[in-house]
Amino acid sequence: MIFKLLNVTDLWPAVLAKSHQASQLKSIVWDEQPFRIVSDNNLQFYFKWVKNLAHKPRSENLDEALYKTQDPFLHIDSHLFIGHLSPDHQLFLSKYSVLKQHLVLASIRYRQQGEPLTLADHQAINLLLKSHKGLVIYNGGAHAGCSQMHKHMQFVPIHPPYKTLIDEARSNAEPLSSGRLDIFRFKHRVTFLKGHESPSEILEIYHQMLGQLALFEGDQFTLAHNTLLTLKWLLIVPRSAASFKNIPINAFAFSGLFFPKSTEAMNQLIQWGPMNVLQTVSC
């Protein structure tokens, strides 16, 4: 099948047009709740209760054969679909948006969530990041906070006054030793980028970081992990648990963004301390 592929020039206008259309048709209703800002270990964390997430189905524990009969990414709602970024990557608005222009970048054919990102994945991610400043996350495996087994990444725009934990640490001149930030009391690797690296160069860096963390042996997936990527940095965090006291935690949390589905859950996370939460669900 031949697709018309979006390019870096027309991609973001297509996102804005579809976002406006979906809003007009009520296909997506954005929660306008403000962020609650919490300081922990001299870092800023942003909490937002997103009540729509209470209705989000979770399919990560289904048998693979059964899941494929229900796979929501094989038949995307036309009111949400934006376009193709490659012959095997489709872009659409998240039905369960946590922010405006919250996007999902999924493989067209079924691929297992948790397998390493490929060159084609990085090419699609790079195209998206160059079209608009933002953050891409990949929840690699059920224990990493994914809710769907079909391989997909997520994107959210990054706008002031919000600043990711990595950007905040970098602006504070936090020391970086052997790919680790001293402020993070959990296993991780981070690489600062110049912003003009090619997808193949980022893939090479990504593979080096996976090897340092011993996440994969050959092509075999061995440990759940979160990958977070902007044009300025790449962060990988191995995971030991998908939730904290039954509250789902995904990769957004390691950027400083928490999106609990109730005020009770939000208050519980704040009470325990966001850095303690991150340390508990990582390795």
TAZI-V361541 format. One record per pair of residues at least 24 apart in sequence whose ideal C-beta (glycine too) atoms are under 10 Angstrom apart, sorted by the first residue. I is the first residue (numbers start at 0). J is the second residue. D is the distance in whole Angstrom. If there is no record, write none. Layout:
i->[I;I]
j->[J;J]
d->[D;D]
This chain:
i->[0;0;0;1;1;2;2;2;2;2;2;2;2;2;3;3;4;4;4;4;4;4;4;4;5;5;5;5;5;5;5;5;5;5;5;6;6;6;7;7;7;7;7;7;7;7;8;8;9;9;10;10;10;10;10;10;10;10;10;11;11;11;11;11;11;11;12;13;13;13;13;14;14;14;14;14;14;14;14;14;14;14;14;15;15;15;15;16;17;17;17;17;17;17;17;17;17;17;17;18;18;18;18;18;18;18;18;20;20;20;21;21;21;21;21;21;21;21;21;22;22;23;24;25;26;26;26;26;26;26;27;27;27;27;27;27;27;27;27;27;27;28;29;29;29;29;29;29;30;30;30;30;30;31;32;34;34;34;34;34;35;35;35;35;35;36;36;36;37;37;37;37;37;37;37;38;39;39;39;39;39;39;39;39;40;40;40;40;40;40;40;41;41;41;41;41;42;42;42;42;42;42;42;42;42;42;42;43;43;43;43;43;43;43;43;44;44;44;44;44;44;44;44;44;44;44;44;44;44;45;45;45;45;45;45;45;45;45;45;45;45;46;46;46;46;46;46;46;46;46;46;46;46;47;47;47;47;47;47;47;48;48;48;48;48;48;48;48;48;48;49;49;49;49;49;49;49;49;49;49;49;50;50;50;50;51;51;51;51;51;51;51;52;52;52;52;52;52;52;52;52;52;53;53;53;53;53;54;54;54;55;55;55;55;55;55;55;56;56;56;57;57;57;57;57;57;58;58;58;58;58;58;58;59;59;59;59;59;59;59;59;59;59;59;59;59;60;60;60;61;61;62;63;63;63;66;66;66;66;67;67;67;69;69;70;70;70;70;70;71;71;71;71;71;72;72;72;72;72;72;72;72;72;72;72;72;73;73;73;73;73;75;75;75;79;83;83;84;84;84;84;84;84;84;84;85;85;85;85;85;86;87;87;87;87;87;88;88;88;88;88;88;88;88;88;88;89;89;90;90;90;90;90;91;93;93;93;93;95;95;95;96;96;97;97;97;97;97;97;98;98;98;98;98;98;98;98;98;98;99;99;99;100;100;100;100;100;101;101;101;101;101;101;101;102;102;102;102;102;102;102;102;102;103;103;103;103;103;103;104;104;104;104;104;104;104;105;105;105;105;105;105;106;106;106;106;107;108;108;109;109;109;110;110;110;110;111;111;111;111;111;111;112;112;112;112;112;112;112;112;112;112;112;112;112;112;112;113;113;113;113;113;113;113;113;113;113;113;113;113;113;113;113;113;114;114;114;114;114;114;114;115;115;115;115;115;115;115;115;115;115;115;116;116;116;116;116;116;116;116;116;117;117;117;117;118;118;118;118;118;118;119;119;120;120;120;120;120;120;121;121;121;121;121;121;121;121;121;121;121;122;122;122;122;122;123;123;124;124;124;124;124;124;125;125;125;125;125;125;125;125;126;127;127;128;128;128;128;128;128;129;129;129;130;131;131;132;132;132;132;132;132;133;133;133;133;133;134;134;134;134;134;134;134;134;134;134;134;134;134;134;135;135;135;135;135;135;135;136;136;136;136;136;136;136;136;136;136;136;136;137;137;137;137;137;137;137;137;138;138;138;138;138;138;138;138;138;138;138;139;139;139;139;139;139;139;139;139;139;139;139;139;139;140;140;140;140;140;140;140;140;140;140;141;141;141;142;142;142;142;142;142;142;142;142;142;142;143;143;143;143;143;143;143;143;143;143;143;143;143;143;143;143;144;144;144;144;144;144;144;144;144;144;144;144;144;144;145;145;145;145;145;145;146;146;146;152;152;152;153;153;153;154;155;155;155;155;157;157;157;161;161;161;162;162;163;163;163;163;163;163;163;163;163;163;164;164;164;164;164;164;164;164;164;164;165;165;165;165;165;165;165;165;165;165;165;166;166;166;166;166;167;168;168;169;169;177;178;178;178;178;178;178;178;178;179;180;182;183;183;183;183;183;183;183;184;184;184;184;184;185;185;185;185;185;185;185;185;185;185;185;185;186;186;186;186;186;186;186;186;186;186;186;186;187;187;187;187;187;187;187;187;187;187;187;187;188;188;188;188;188;188;188;189;189;189;189;189;189;190;190;190;190;190;191;191;191;192;192;192;192;192;192;193;193;194;194;194;194;195;196;196;201;201;201;204;205;205;208;208;208;209;211;212;212;212;213;222;223;223;223;224;224;224;225;225;225;225;225;225;225;225;226;226;227;227;227;227;229;236;236;236;236;237;237;238;238;238;239;239;239;239;240;240;240;240;241;242;242;242;243;243;243;243;243;243;243;243;243;243;244;244;244;244;246;246;246;247;248;248;248;248;248;248;249;252;252;252;252;253;253;253]
j->[83;86;107;83;86;82;83;84;85;86;87;88;89;107;82;83;82;83;84;85;86;88;123;126;81;82;83;84;85;88;90;123;126;127;130;84;126;130;84;125;126;127;128;129;130;131;129;130;82;130;81;82;84;90;126;127;129;130;131;100;127;129;130;131;133;156;130;81;82;90;130;81;82;90;91;92;100;102;127;130;131;154;156;81;99;100;131;81;77;78;79;80;81;82;90;91;92;100;102;79;81;92;96;99;100;101;102;78;79;92;76;78;79;80;81;91;92;94;96;92;99;78;78;78;76;77;78;79;92;94;51;76;78;79;92;93;94;95;96;99;101;96;96;97;98;99;100;101;96;97;98;99;258;99;262;98;160;161;256;257;257;262;265;266;269;160;161;255;255;257;265;268;269;272;273;273;255;269;272;273;274;275;276;277;182;183;184;272;273;274;275;167;168;171;173;182;162;164;167;168;171;173;182;183;255;273;274;160;161;162;163;164;167;255;273;164;167;252;254;255;256;257;268;269;272;273;274;276;277;160;161;162;163;164;251;254;255;256;257;258;273;255;256;257;258;259;262;264;265;266;268;269;273;97;98;256;257;258;259;265;257;258;259;260;261;262;263;264;265;266;95;96;97;98;101;257;258;259;260;261;265;259;260;261;262;93;94;95;96;97;258;260;95;96;97;146;247;258;259;260;261;264;95;259;260;261;264;94;95;260;93;94;95;146;147;247;260;95;146;147;141;145;146;147;241;247;112;141;145;146;147;148;149;112;113;138;140;141;142;143;144;145;146;147;148;241;141;148;241;147;148;148;109;111;148;109;147;148;149;109;148;149;147;148;105;109;147;148;149;103;105;147;149;151;103;105;106;107;108;109;110;147;148;149;150;151;105;107;108;109;149;103;105;107;103;107;123;119;122;123;124;125;126;127;130;119;120;122;123;126;119;117;119;120;123;150;119;120;122;123;124;126;127;150;151;152;123;151;123;126;127;152;154;151;151;153;154;155;146;258;260;155;258;153;155;251;256;257;258;133;154;155;156;157;158;161;251;256;258;155;156;158;131;133;154;155;156;133;153;154;155;156;251;258;127;131;133;135;152;153;154;155;156;147;149;151;152;153;154;135;137;150;151;152;153;154;147;149;150;151;152;153;149;150;151;152;149;149;150;148;149;150;148;149;150;151;139;140;148;149;150;220;137;138;139;140;141;143;145;146;147;148;149;150;151;152;220;137;138;139;140;141;142;143;145;148;150;214;215;220;221;222;223;224;139;140;150;215;218;219;220;139;202;205;206;209;214;215;218;220;224;226;150;152;201;202;205;206;209;226;228;150;198;202;205;198;199;201;202;203;205;198;202;150;152;198;202;205;226;196;197;198;199;200;201;202;203;204;205;228;197;198;199;201;202;152;198;152;154;198;201;226;228;196;197;198;199;201;202;228;230;198;152;154;154;194;228;229;230;231;194;195;230;154;156;157;156;157;158;229;230;231;157;158;228;229;230;161;163;165;166;227;228;229;230;232;234;250;251;254;256;226;227;228;229;230;233;250;225;226;227;228;234;249;250;251;252;253;254;256;224;225;226;227;228;235;249;250;223;224;225;226;238;241;247;248;249;250;251;209;214;215;220;222;223;224;225;226;235;236;237;238;250;214;220;221;222;223;224;225;237;238;241;223;238;241;222;223;224;225;237;238;239;240;241;242;280;222;223;224;225;226;236;237;238;239;240;241;248;249;250;280;281;223;225;238;240;241;242;247;248;249;250;251;252;253;280;223;225;241;247;249;250;241;247;249;226;228;250;249;250;251;228;251;254;256;258;229;254;256;254;255;256;254;255;227;229;231;232;234;251;253;254;255;256;227;234;252;253;254;255;256;273;274;277;189;191;227;229;231;232;233;234;253;254;255;229;231;232;254;255;255;232;255;231;232;211;204;207;208;211;212;233;234;235;211;234;274;234;236;253;274;277;278;281;274;275;277;278;281;236;237;238;239;253;274;277;278;279;280;281;282;212;213;222;224;235;236;237;238;239;278;281;282;212;224;225;227;234;235;236;237;253;277;281;282;212;214;233;234;235;236;237;227;232;233;234;235;236;228;232;233;234;235;231;232;233;228;229;230;231;232;233;230;231;229;230;231;232;230;230;233;228;230;233;233;233;235;233;234;235;235;235;236;237;282;237;282;280;281;282;250;281;282;249;250;251;252;253;254;280;281;250;253;251;252;253;254;254;277;280;281;282;281;282;280;281;282;279;280;281;282;279;280;281;282;280;276;279;280;267;268;271;273;275;276;277;278;279;280;268;271;276;279;271;276;280;280;273;276;277;279;280;281;280;276;277;280;281;277;280;281]
d->[10;8;9;10;8;8;4;9;8;6;10;10;9;9;7;7;8;5;7;7;8;9;10;9;7;4;7;6;10;10;7;10;8;9;8;9;8;9;10;9;6;9;10;5;5;10;10;8;9;9;8;8;8;8;7;7;9;4;8;9;9;10;4;5;10;9;9;5;6;8;9;6;9;8;10;8;6;7;9;8;7;9;9;10;10;7;9;9;10;8;7;8;5;9;9;8;6;9;10;10;9;6;9;7;6;9;9;7;10;10;9;5;6;10;10;10;6;9;9;10;9;10;6;9;7;9;4;6;8;8;9;10;8;7;6;8;7;9;6;9;9;8;6;9;8;5;9;9;8;8;9;10;9;9;10;10;9;7;9;9;9;10;7;10;8;9;9;10;10;9;10;9;5;8;6;9;10;9;5;5;5;8;9;10;6;10;9;8;9;5;10;9;10;8;10;8;10;6;6;7;9;9;7;10;7;8;7;9;9;7;10;8;6;7;10;8;10;8;10;5;8;7;9;8;9;4;8;9;9;9;6;9;10;10;10;9;6;5;7;9;9;10;8;5;8;7;10;10;5;9;7;6;8;7;8;8;7;6;8;8;9;8;6;7;7;5;9;8;5;9;8;8;5;9;10;10;5;7;6;9;10;10;7;7;9;10;9;6;7;8;10;8;6;10;7;9;8;7;8;4;9;10;10;10;4;7;10;10;8;9;10;8;5;6;10;9;8;9;7;9;9;9;4;8;10;8;10;10;9;7;6;6;9;8;10;9;8;4;9;9;9;6;6;7;6;8;7;9;10;10;7;10;9;8;7;9;8;5;8;6;9;9;10;10;10;6;8;8;5;10;9;7;8;10;8;5;8;8;10;8;10;7;10;4;9;6;9;8;9;7;8;9;8;10;9;8;9;9;8;4;9;10;5;7;10;6;9;6;5;8;8;9;6;9;8;10;7;8;8;4;9;9;9;10;10;9;9;9;8;9;7;10;8;10;10;7;9;9;9;9;10;9;10;9;7;7;8;10;4;10;10;5;7;10;9;9;10;9;9;9;7;10;8;8;8;7;5;10;7;7;5;9;10;10;7;10;9;9;9;7;4;8;9;9;10;5;8;6;8;7;9;10;6;5;7;6;8;6;7;4;8;9;7;5;7;10;10;9;9;8;6;8;9;7;4;9;10;9;7;8;6;8;9;7;7;7;8;9;5;9;6;5;6;5;7;10;10;9;8;5;4;8;9;7;7;8;8;10;10;5;10;9;7;8;8;9;7;9;8;9;6;8;9;8;8;6;8;6;8;8;9;9;9;8;9;8;6;9;9;7;9;9;10;8;10;6;6;9;5;10;10;9;10;8;7;9;9;10;10;10;9;4;8;9;5;5;10;10;7;9;9;4;9;10;9;8;9;6;8;8;8;10;6;8;8;5;10;7;10;9;8;9;9;6;8;9;7;7;5;10;9;10;7;10;6;9;7;6;8;8;8;9;5;9;10;7;9;10;6;10;10;6;7;5;10;10;10;9;8;6;8;8;7;5;7;10;10;9;7;7;5;8;10;7;4;6;10;8;7;9;8;7;4;8;8;9;10;7;8;9;6;8;9;9;10;10;5;5;9;10;8;10;8;9;6;5;7;6;9;10;9;8;9;10;7;10;8;3;7;9;10;7;9;7;9;6;8;4;9;10;9;5;7;6;5;9;8;9;4;6;5;9;9;9;5;10;10;7;9;7;7;9;10;8;7;7;9;5;8;6;6;3;6;8;8;10;8;9;10;8;10;7;9;9;8;8;8;9;9;8;8;8;10;8;9;8;10;7;9;10;9;8;8;10;8;8;7;9;8;9;10;9;4;6;8;9;9;9;7;6;4;9;9;10;9;6;8;8;8;8;5;9;6;9;7;9;8;7;8;9;9;7;10;10;8;7;8;10;9;7;7;9;10;10;9;10;9;8;9;8;9;8;8;8;9;7;9;8;5;9;7;8;10;9;9;9;6;5;9;9;4;7;7;10;10;10;9;7;5;10;9;10;6;4;8;10;9;10;6;7;5;8;8;10;7;9;6;10;8;7;5;8;9;9;6;7;5;8;9;10;7;5;8;9;7;5;8;9;8;7;6;6;6;9;8;9;5;6;10;8;8;9;8;10;7;6;7;8;7;9;5;7;9;9;6;9;9;8;10;10;9;9;9;9;7;4;9;8;6;9;9;8;7;10;8;10;6;6;9;8;9;5;8;6;4;6;6;7;8;6;6;5;7;5;8;10;7;10;10;7;8;7;7;10;9;5;9;10;6;6;9;8;9;9;10;8;10;10;10;7;8;9;5;9;10;7;6;8;10;6;9;8]
